Amino acid sequence: MRMTAQRLRATSGPRDTATTTSFSAADAGMLLLRLAVGLLLAAHGAQKLFGLFGGPGLSATGKSFAGMGYRPGDFFAGLAGASEFLGGLGLAVGLLTPLAAAAVVGVMINAMATTAPNGLWAEKGGMEYPLCLAVAAIAIAAVGPGLLSLDRPFRWRHGGWVPAAVALLLGGIGAAIVLALKA
């Protein structure tokens, strides 16, 4: 009986993904979530920065940002685009996941602040979409990027309260600074 309890305790803890080579359905699910959220965010950032995927590019996005009170518009458009692009790529490949999530959270808080007067629902220009993206980024940091990620050798590969708090805190601080600088 004692031997069985010891074996159960030994196998019930978190997997050491640095030495495990097989992956679970949870690892595949996390990869799918990271790819969907991360690549969509990276593409959205590429629209702002480079005009890819039918996007307006930096100059037009900068004018739009200036019209919303973010001056200089080109700077803040570049900052938002870079946060979406780099944060999205970081989430997609699972690299520096807490920092990638923080970049996403920061830009999405600003998007929520801009769209909040329109209510919740996206069809009325509300904050539904940026809210979902911010929550997904925090959840990825909290759960961890999974076995199929470039963060595999790092401590935060399993997620936890600290990586989630880093994502939320750094993202919140970055968003607060940008909102304070907004004209």
Summary of the structure (lengths in Angstrom):
residues: 183
radius of gyration: 18.8
end to end distance: 68.7
largest distance: 70.9
contacts: 621
relative contact order: 0.15
helix: 75%
strand: 0%
